Amino acid sequence: MIRYSLRCEGDHAFESWFQSSSAYDSQVRRKLVTCPVCGSAKVDKAIMAPQIVSNKRREQPAAEPAPSTEVVAQAAQAAPTPTSLLMAQERELRAKLKELRDHIVKNADNVGERFPNEARAMHYGDKEHRPIYGEASPEEARSLIDEGIEVAPLPVLPEDRN
């Protein structure tokens, strides 16, 4: 696997993993590599420092003397605070998805398991149109879509599952 630092035409930086350099080239040609911020498919490799393991690193002595507790305490105080592993773009995307979900929950009626029936009734004019959300199995959702009824899943974020 190869990790590339990439940059889009909008100057957004992001990273992505590829099976090989030829896999990257193929996906870029087919416009499958897009910027997670703006969606642009005009993506180029950015300058990145290679990670090379030298022989000097491998040949370190087997046992080094343990540092004193005072040195460990000083190092712990000087160490930077851990940063989030999420890239800024991912945090922004999650915030927008949460905002969308919160807006829907606040402004629509939760009809629960009645969702497929309520959506059909509104679509066929048996009930007045209003914003709703609820539960539907994948089969029920496909059936609604086949009937021409617009449905979309509510975004679920990892923190919603915990």
PyMOL CGO cylinders between C-alpha atoms (Angstrom):
from pymol import cmd
from pymol.cgo import CYLINDER

trace = [
    CYLINDER, 0.00, 0.00, 0.00, 1.15, 3.53, -0.80, 0.3, 1, 1, 1, 1, 1, 1,
    CYLINDER, 1.15, 3.53, -0.80, 0.01, 6.68, 0.98, 0.3, 1, 1, 1, 1, 1, 1,
    CYLINDER, 0.01, 6.68, 0.98, 0.00, 9.81, -1.13, 0.3, 1, 1, 1, 1, 1, 1,
    CYLINDER, 0.00, 9.81, -1.13, -0.39, 13.40, -0.01, 0.3, 1, 1, 1, 1, 1, 1,
    CYLINDER, -0.39, 13.40, -0.01, -2.75, 14.96, -2.53, 0.3, 1, 1, 1, 1, 1, 1,
    CYLINDER, -2.75, 14.96, -2.53, -3.90, 18.46, -3.40, 0.3, 1, 1, 1, 1, 1, 1,
    CYLINDER, -3.90, 18.46, -3.40, -6.90, 19.51, -5.49, 0.3, 1, 1, 1, 1, 1, 1,
    CYLINDER, -6.90, 19.51, -5.49, -7.27, 22.49, -7.80, 0.3, 1, 1, 1, 1, 1, 1,
    CYLINDER, -7.27, 22.49, -7.80, -8.88, 24.37, -4.90, 0.3, 1, 1, 1, 1, 1, 1,
    CYLINDER, -8.88, 24.37, -4.90, -5.62, 23.93, -2.95, 0.3, 1, 1, 1, 1, 1, 1,
    CYLINDER, -5.62, 23.93, -2.95, -7.19, 21.55, -0.40, 0.3, 1, 1, 1, 1, 1, 1,
    CYLINDER, -7.19, 21.55, -0.40, -4.67, 19.06, 1.01, 0.3, 1, 1, 1, 1, 1, 1,
    CYLINDER, -4.67, 19.06, 1.01, -5.64, 15.48, 1.90, 0.3, 1, 1, 1, 1, 1, 1,
    CYLINDER, -5.64, 15.48, 1.90, -4.18, 11.98, 1.98, 0.3, 1, 1, 1, 1, 1, 1,
    CYLINDER, -4.18, 11.98, 1.98, -5.26, 8.71, 0.46, 0.3, 1, 1, 1, 1, 1, 1,
    CYLINDER, -5.26, 8.71, 0.46, -3.99, 5.13, 0.29, 0.3, 1, 1, 1, 1, 1, 1,
    CYLINDER, -3.99, 5.13, 0.29, -3.58, 3.17, -2.94, 0.3, 1, 1, 1, 1, 1, 1,
    CYLINDER, -3.58, 3.17, -2.94, -2.67, -0.42, -3.74, 0.3, 1, 1, 1, 1, 1, 1,
    CYLINDER, -2.67, -0.42, -3.74, 0.16, 0.76, -6.00, 0.3, 1, 1, 1, 1, 1, 1,
    CYLINDER, 0.16, 0.76, -6.00, 1.29, 3.77, -8.00, 0.3, 1, 1, 1, 1, 1, 1,
    CYLINDER, 1.29, 3.77, -8.00, -0.40, 2.34, -11.09, 0.3, 1, 1, 1, 1, 1, 1,
    CYLINDER, -0.40, 2.34, -11.09, -3.66, 1.98, -9.11, 0.3, 1, 1, 1, 1, 1, 1,
    CYLINDER, -3.66, 1.98, -9.11, -3.40, 5.70, -8.24, 0.3, 1, 1, 1, 1, 1, 1,
    CYLINDER, -3.40, 5.70, -8.24, -2.79, 6.61, -11.90, 0.3, 1, 1, 1, 1, 1, 1,
    CYLINDER, -2.79, 6.61, -11.90, -5.73, 4.48, -13.05, 0.3, 1, 1, 1, 1, 1, 1,
    CYLINDER, -5.73, 4.48, -13.05, -8.13, 5.93, -10.48, 0.3, 1, 1, 1, 1, 1, 1,
    CYLINDER, -8.13, 5.93, -10.48, -7.10, 9.52, -11.28, 0.3, 1, 1, 1, 1, 1, 1,
    CYLINDER, -7.10, 9.52, -11.28, -7.62, 8.90, -15.02, 0.3, 1, 1, 1, 1, 1, 1,
    CYLINDER, -7.62, 8.90, -15.02, -11.12, 7.54, -14.30, 0.3, 1, 1, 1, 1, 1, 1,
    CYLINDER, -11.12, 7.54, -14.30, -11.82, 10.54, -11.99, 0.3, 1, 1, 1, 1, 1, 1,
    CYLINDER, -11.82, 10.54, -11.99, -12.39, 8.28, -8.97, 0.3, 1, 1, 1, 1, 1, 1,
    CYLINDER, -12.39, 8.28, -8.97, -10.07, 10.31, -6.74, 0.3, 1, 1, 1, 1, 1, 1,
    CYLINDER, -10.07, 10.31, -6.74, -11.89, 13.41, -5.54, 0.3, 1, 1, 1, 1, 1, 1,
    CYLINDER, -11.89, 13.41, -5.54, -11.27, 16.08, -2.94, 0.3, 1, 1, 1, 1, 1, 1,
    CYLINDER, -11.27, 16.08, -2.94, -13.23, 15.38, 0.26, 0.3, 1, 1, 1, 1, 1, 1,
    CYLINDER, -13.23, 15.38, 0.26, -13.75, 19.12, 0.77, 0.3, 1, 1, 1, 1, 1, 1,
    CYLINDER, -13.75, 19.12, 0.77, -14.91, 20.42, -2.61, 0.3, 1, 1, 1, 1, 1, 1,
    CYLINDER, -14.91, 20.42, -2.61, -15.40, 17.23, -4.64, 0.3, 1, 1, 1, 1, 1, 1,
    CYLINDER, -15.40, 17.23, -4.64, -13.00, 18.28, -7.40, 0.3, 1, 1, 1, 1, 1, 1,
    CYLINDER, -13.00, 18.28, -7.40, -11.57, 15.42, -9.47, 0.3, 1, 1, 1, 1, 1, 1,
    CYLINDER, -11.57, 15.42, -9.47, -8.59, 17.56, -10.57, 0.3, 1, 1, 1, 1, 1, 1,
    CYLINDER, -8.59, 17.56, -10.57, -6.13, 16.07, -8.07, 0.3, 1, 1, 1, 1, 1, 1,
    CYLINDER, -6.13, 16.07, -8.07, -2.33, 15.98, -8.10, 0.3, 1, 1, 1, 1, 1, 1,
    CYLINDER, -2.33, 15.98, -8.10, 0.26, 14.46, -5.82, 0.3, 1, 1, 1, 1, 1, 1,
    CYLINDER, 0.26, 14.46, -5.82, 1.65, 16.95, -3.33, 0.3, 1, 1, 1, 1, 1, 1,
    CYLINDER, 1.65, 16.95, -3.33, 5.28, 17.08, -2.26, 0.3, 1, 1, 1, 1, 1, 1,
    CYLINDER, 5.28, 17.08, -2.26, 5.88, 14.64, 0.56, 0.3, 1, 1, 1, 1, 1, 1,
    CYLINDER, 5.88, 14.64, 0.56, 8.90, 13.45, 2.50, 0.3, 1, 1, 1, 1, 1, 1,
    CYLINDER, 8.90, 13.45, 2.50, 9.71, 9.77, 1.99, 0.3, 1, 1, 1, 1, 1, 1,
    CYLINDER, 9.71, 9.77, 1.99, 9.86, 7.52, 5.03, 0.3, 1, 1, 1, 1, 1, 1,
    CYLINDER, 9.86, 7.52, 5.03, 13.13, 5.63, 4.80, 0.3, 1, 1, 1, 1, 1, 1,
    CYLINDER, 13.13, 5.63, 4.80, 14.40, 3.22, 7.42, 0.3, 1, 1, 1, 1, 1, 1,
    CYLINDER, 14.40, 3.22, 7.42, 18.17, 3.35, 7.60, 0.3, 1, 1, 1, 1, 1, 1,
    CYLINDER, 18.17, 3.35, 7.60, 20.50, 0.59, 8.78, 0.3, 1, 1, 1, 1, 1, 1,
    CYLINDER, 20.50, 0.59, 8.78, 21.58, 2.80, 11.68, 0.3, 1, 1, 1, 1, 1, 1,
    CYLINDER, 21.58, 2.80, 11.68, 18.07, 2.63, 13.13, 0.3, 1, 1, 1, 1, 1, 1,
    CYLINDER, 18.07, 2.63, 13.13, 18.00, -1.14, 12.87, 0.3, 1, 1, 1, 1, 1, 1,
    CYLINDER, 18.00, -1.14, 12.87, 21.38, -1.60, 14.54, 0.3, 1, 1, 1, 1, 1, 1,
    CYLINDER, 21.38, -1.60, 14.54, 20.62, 0.12, 17.84, 0.3, 1, 1, 1, 1, 1, 1,
    CYLINDER, 20.62, 0.12, 17.84, 21.97, -1.56, 20.98, 0.3, 1, 1, 1, 1, 1, 1,
    CYLINDER, 21.97, -1.56, 20.98, 19.64, -4.18, 22.38, 0.3, 1, 1, 1, 1, 1, 1,
    CYLINDER, 19.64, -4.18, 22.38, 19.41, -2.72, 25.87, 0.3, 1, 1, 1, 1, 1, 1,
    CYLINDER, 19.41, -2.72, 25.87, 19.68, 0.94, 26.74, 0.3, 1, 1, 1, 1, 1, 1,
    CYLINDER, 19.68, 0.94, 26.74, 19.75, 2.14, 30.33, 0.3, 1, 1, 1, 1, 1, 1,
    CYLINDER, 19.75, 2.14, 30.33, 16.33, 3.18, 31.57, 0.3, 1, 1, 1, 1, 1, 1,
    CYLINDER, 16.33, 3.18, 31.57, 15.91, 6.95, 32.05, 0.3, 1, 1, 1, 1, 1, 1,
    CYLINDER, 15.91, 6.95, 32.05, 15.51, 8.20, 35.58, 0.3, 1, 1, 1, 1, 1, 1,
    CYLINDER, 15.51, 8.20, 35.58, 12.02, 9.01, 36.83, 0.3, 1, 1, 1, 1, 1, 1,
    CYLINDER, 12.02, 9.01, 36.83, 12.95, 12.70, 36.91, 0.3, 1, 1, 1, 1, 1, 1,
    CYLINDER, 12.95, 12.70, 36.91, 13.82, 12.65, 33.19, 0.3, 1, 1, 1, 1, 1, 1,
    CYLINDER, 13.82, 12.65, 33.19, 10.56, 10.81, 32.41, 0.3, 1, 1, 1, 1, 1, 1,
    CYLINDER, 10.56, 10.81, 32.41, 8.52, 13.36, 34.38, 0.3, 1, 1, 1, 1, 1, 1,
    CYLINDER, 8.52, 13.36, 34.38, 10.22, 16.28, 32.57, 0.3, 1, 1, 1, 1, 1, 1,
    CYLINDER, 10.22, 16.28, 32.57, 9.59, 14.65, 29.20, 0.3, 1, 1, 1, 1, 1, 1,
    CYLINDER, 9.59, 14.65, 29.20, 5.93, 14.11, 30.05, 0.3, 1, 1, 1, 1, 1, 1,
    CYLINDER, 5.93, 14.11, 30.05, 5.52, 17.78, 30.96, 0.3, 1, 1, 1, 1, 1, 1,
    CYLINDER, 5.52, 17.78, 30.96, 7.27, 18.95, 27.79, 0.3, 1, 1, 1, 1, 1, 1,
    CYLINDER, 7.27, 18.95, 27.79, 5.37, 16.56, 25.49, 0.3, 1, 1, 1, 1, 1, 1,
    CYLINDER, 5.37, 16.56, 25.49, 2.73, 18.23, 23.34, 0.3, 1, 1, 1, 1, 1, 1,
    CYLINDER, 2.73, 18.23, 23.34, -0.88, 17.41, 24.08, 0.3, 1, 1, 1, 1, 1, 1,
    CYLINDER, -0.88, 17.41, 24.08, -2.26, 14.63, 21.87, 0.3, 1, 1, 1, 1, 1, 1,
    CYLINDER, -2.26, 14.63, 21.87, -3.97, 15.93, 18.79, 0.3, 1, 1, 1, 1, 1, 1,
    CYLINDER, -3.97, 15.93, 18.79, -7.03, 14.48, 17.17, 0.3, 1, 1, 1, 1, 1, 1,
    CYLINDER, -7.03, 14.48, 17.17, -6.36, 11.87, 14.54, 0.3, 1, 1, 1, 1, 1, 1,
    CYLINDER, -6.36, 11.87, 14.54, -9.17, 13.26, 12.43, 0.3, 1, 1, 1, 1, 1, 1,
    CYLINDER, -9.17, 13.26, 12.43, -8.19, 15.57, 9.64, 0.3, 1, 1, 1, 1, 1, 1,
    CYLINDER, -8.19, 15.57, 9.64, -9.76, 19.01, 9.70, 0.3, 1, 1, 1, 1, 1, 1,
    CYLINDER, -9.76, 19.01, 9.70, -11.88, 18.16, 6.65, 0.3, 1, 1, 1, 1, 1, 1,
    CYLINDER, -11.88, 18.16, 6.65, -13.28, 15.05, 8.34, 0.3, 1, 1, 1, 1, 1, 1,
    CYLINDER, -13.28, 15.05, 8.34, -14.17, 17.00, 11.48, 0.3, 1, 1, 1, 1, 1, 1,
    CYLINDER, -14.17, 17.00, 11.48, -15.88, 19.63, 9.32, 0.3, 1, 1, 1, 1, 1, 1,
    CYLINDER, -15.88, 19.63, 9.32, -17.81, 16.97, 7.38, 0.3, 1, 1, 1, 1, 1, 1,
    CYLINDER, -17.81, 16.97, 7.38, -18.94, 15.28, 10.61, 0.3, 1, 1, 1, 1, 1, 1,
    CYLINDER, -18.94, 15.28, 10.61, -20.06, 18.63, 12.02, 0.3, 1, 1, 1, 1, 1, 1,
    CYLINDER, -20.06, 18.63, 12.02, -22.11, 19.35, 8.89, 0.3, 1, 1, 1, 1, 1, 1,
    CYLINDER, -22.11, 19.35, 8.89, -23.67, 15.86, 8.94, 0.3, 1, 1, 1, 1, 1, 1,
    CYLINDER, -23.67, 15.86, 8.94, -24.57, 16.31, 12.62, 0.3, 1, 1, 1, 1, 1, 1,
    CYLINDER, -24.57, 16.31, 12.62, -26.05, 19.73, 11.81, 0.3, 1, 1, 1, 1, 1, 1,
    CYLINDER, -26.05, 19.73, 11.81, -28.15, 18.18, 9.01, 0.3, 1, 1, 1, 1, 1, 1,
    CYLINDER, -28.15, 18.18, 9.01, -29.35, 15.36, 11.24, 0.3, 1, 1, 1, 1, 1, 1,
    CYLINDER, -29.35, 15.36, 11.24, -30.21, 17.76, 14.09, 0.3, 1, 1, 1, 1, 1, 1,
    CYLINDER, -30.21, 17.76, 14.09, -32.15, 19.99, 11.66, 0.3, 1, 1, 1, 1, 1, 1,
    CYLINDER, -32.15, 19.99, 11.66, -34.21, 17.05, 10.38, 0.3, 1, 1, 1, 1, 1, 1,
    CYLINDER, -34.21, 17.05, 10.38, -34.94, 15.73, 13.87, 0.3, 1, 1, 1, 1, 1, 1,
    CYLINDER, -34.94, 15.73, 13.87, -35.96, 19.22, 15.04, 0.3, 1, 1, 1, 1, 1, 1,
    CYLINDER, -35.96, 19.22, 15.04, -38.15, 20.09, 12.03, 0.3, 1, 1, 1, 1, 1, 1,
    CYLINDER, -38.15, 20.09, 12.03, -39.73, 16.77, 11.04, 0.3, 1, 1, 1, 1, 1, 1,
    CYLINDER, -39.73, 16.77, 11.04, -42.12, 14.31, 12.70, 0.3, 1, 1, 1, 1, 1, 1,
    CYLINDER, -42.12, 14.31, 12.70, -40.71, 10.96, 13.78, 0.3, 1, 1, 1, 1, 1, 1,
    CYLINDER, -40.71, 10.96, 13.78, -43.26, 8.41, 12.55, 0.3, 1, 1, 1, 1, 1, 1,
    CYLINDER, -43.26, 8.41, 12.55, -41.12, 5.42, 13.55, 0.3, 1, 1, 1, 1, 1, 1,
    CYLINDER, -41.12, 5.42, 13.55, -41.99, 2.12, 11.89, 0.3, 1, 1, 1, 1, 1, 1,
    CYLINDER, -41.99, 2.12, 11.89, -44.96, 3.73, 10.12, 0.3, 1, 1, 1, 1, 1, 1,
    CYLINDER, -44.96, 3.73, 10.12, -42.54, 5.59, 7.83, 0.3, 1, 1, 1, 1, 1, 1,
    CYLINDER, -42.54, 5.59, 7.83, -43.17, 3.51, 4.64, 0.3, 1, 1, 1, 1, 1, 1,
    CYLINDER, -43.17, 3.51, 4.64, -46.96, 3.78, 5.01, 0.3, 1, 1, 1, 1, 1, 1,
    CYLINDER, -46.96, 3.78, 5.01, -46.87, 7.51, 5.87, 0.3, 1, 1, 1, 1, 1, 1,
    CYLINDER, -46.87, 7.51, 5.87, -44.55, 8.26, 2.93, 0.3, 1, 1, 1, 1, 1, 1,
    CYLINDER, -44.55, 8.26, 2.93, -46.82, 6.37, 0.53, 0.3, 1, 1, 1, 1, 1, 1,
    CYLINDER, -46.82, 6.37, 0.53, -49.95, 8.09, 1.85, 0.3, 1, 1, 1, 1, 1, 1,
    CYLINDER, -49.95, 8.09, 1.85, -48.39, 11.52, 1.32, 0.3, 1, 1, 1, 1, 1, 1,
    CYLINDER, -48.39, 11.52, 1.32, -47.00, 10.57, -2.10, 0.3, 1, 1, 1, 1, 1, 1,
    CYLINDER, -47.00, 10.57, -2.10, -50.39, 9.36, -3.37, 0.3, 1, 1, 1, 1, 1, 1,
    CYLINDER, -50.39, 9.36, -3.37, -52.28, 12.33, -1.88, 0.3, 1, 1, 1, 1, 1, 1,
    CYLINDER, -52.28, 12.33, -1.88, -54.08, 10.45, 0.90, 0.3, 1, 1, 1, 1, 1, 1,
    CYLINDER, -54.08, 10.45, 0.90, -52.40, 12.61, 3.54, 0.3, 1, 1, 1, 1, 1, 1,
    CYLINDER, -52.40, 12.61, 3.54, -51.12, 16.17, 3.64, 0.3, 1, 1, 1, 1, 1, 1,
    CYLINDER, -51.12, 16.17, 3.64, -47.41, 16.55, 2.86, 0.3, 1, 1, 1, 1, 1, 1,
    CYLINDER, -47.41, 16.55, 2.86, -45.19, 17.25, 5.85, 0.3, 1, 1, 1, 1, 1, 1,
    CYLINDER, -45.19, 17.25, 5.85, -41.57, 16.53, 6.74, 0.3, 1, 1, 1, 1, 1, 1,
    CYLINDER, -41.57, 16.53, 6.74, -41.23, 13.10, 8.35, 0.3, 1, 1, 1, 1, 1, 1,
    CYLINDER, -41.23, 13.10, 8.35, -38.54, 10.63, 9.27, 0.3, 1, 1, 1, 1, 1, 1,
    CYLINDER, -38.54, 10.63, 9.27, -38.65, 7.14, 10.68, 0.3, 1, 1, 1, 1, 1, 1,
    CYLINDER, -38.65, 7.14, 10.68, -37.57, 3.56, 10.15, 0.3, 1, 1, 1, 1, 1, 1,
    CYLINDER, -37.57, 3.56, 10.15, -37.66, 1.40, 7.06, 0.3, 1, 1, 1, 1, 1, 1,
    CYLINDER, -37.66, 1.40, 7.06, -35.92, -1.83, 6.18, 0.3, 1, 1, 1, 1, 1, 1,
    CYLINDER, -35.92, -1.83, 6.18, -33.63, -1.82, 3.12, 0.3, 1, 1, 1, 1, 1, 1,
    CYLINDER, -33.63, -1.82, 3.12, -36.32, -3.71, 1.19, 0.3, 1, 1, 1, 1, 1, 1,
    CYLINDER, -36.32, -3.71, 1.19, -39.01, -1.18, 2.16, 0.3, 1, 1, 1, 1, 1, 1,
    CYLINDER, -39.01, -1.18, 2.16, -36.72, 1.72, 1.18, 0.3, 1, 1, 1, 1, 1, 1,
    CYLINDER, -36.72, 1.72, 1.18, -36.03, 0.12, -2.23, 0.3, 1, 1, 1, 1, 1, 1,
    CYLINDER, -36.03, 0.12, -2.23, -39.75, -0.40, -2.74, 0.3, 1, 1, 1, 1, 1, 1,
    CYLINDER, -39.75, -0.40, -2.74, -40.46, 3.26, -1.95, 0.3, 1, 1, 1, 1, 1, 1,
    CYLINDER, -40.46, 3.26, -1.95, -37.75, 4.37, -4.39, 0.3, 1, 1, 1, 1, 1, 1,
    CYLINDER, -37.75, 4.37, -4.39, -39.16, 2.02, -7.08, 0.3, 1, 1, 1, 1, 1, 1,
    CYLINDER, -39.16, 2.02, -7.08, -42.54, 3.74, -6.62, 0.3, 1, 1, 1, 1, 1, 1,
    CYLINDER, -42.54, 3.74, -6.62, -40.91, 7.13, -7.21, 0.3, 1, 1, 1, 1, 1, 1,
    CYLINDER, -40.91, 7.13, -7.21, -41.01, 8.21, -3.57, 0.3, 1, 1, 1, 1, 1, 1,
    CYLINDER, -41.01, 8.21, -3.57, -37.92, 10.17, -2.58, 0.3, 1, 1, 1, 1, 1, 1,
    CYLINDER, -37.92, 10.17, -2.58, -36.29, 8.79, 0.56, 0.3, 1, 1, 1, 1, 1, 1,
    CYLINDER, -36.29, 8.79, 0.56, -32.80, 9.12, 2.01, 0.3, 1, 1, 1, 1, 1, 1,
    CYLINDER, -32.80, 9.12, 2.01, -31.16, 7.68, 5.12, 0.3, 1, 1, 1, 1, 1, 1,
    CYLINDER, -31.16, 7.68, 5.12, -30.39, 9.96, 8.03, 0.3, 1, 1, 1, 1, 1, 1,
    CYLINDER, -30.39, 9.96, 8.03, -26.64, 10.28, 8.47, 0.3, 1, 1, 1, 1, 1, 1,
    CYLINDER, -26.64, 10.28, 8.47, -25.33, 8.12, 11.32, 0.3, 1, 1, 1, 1, 1, 1,
    CYLINDER, -25.33, 8.12, 11.32, -22.03, 9.18, 12.86, 0.3, 1, 1, 1, 1, 1, 1,
    CYLINDER, -22.03, 9.18, 12.86, -19.68, 6.88, 14.79, 0.3, 1, 1, 1, 1, 1, 1,
    CYLINDER, -19.68, 6.88, 14.79, -20.40, 8.69, 18.07, 0.3, 1, 1, 1, 1, 1, 1,
    CYLINDER, -20.40, 8.69, 18.07, -24.13, 7.94, 17.56, 0.3, 1, 1, 1, 1, 1, 1,
    CYLINDER, -24.13, 7.94, 17.56, -23.35, 4.21, 17.74, 0.3, 1, 1, 1, 1, 1, 1,
    CYLINDER, -23.35, 4.21, 17.74, -21.47, 4.36, 21.04, 0.3, 1, 1, 1, 1, 1, 1,
]
cmd.load_cgo(trace, "trace")
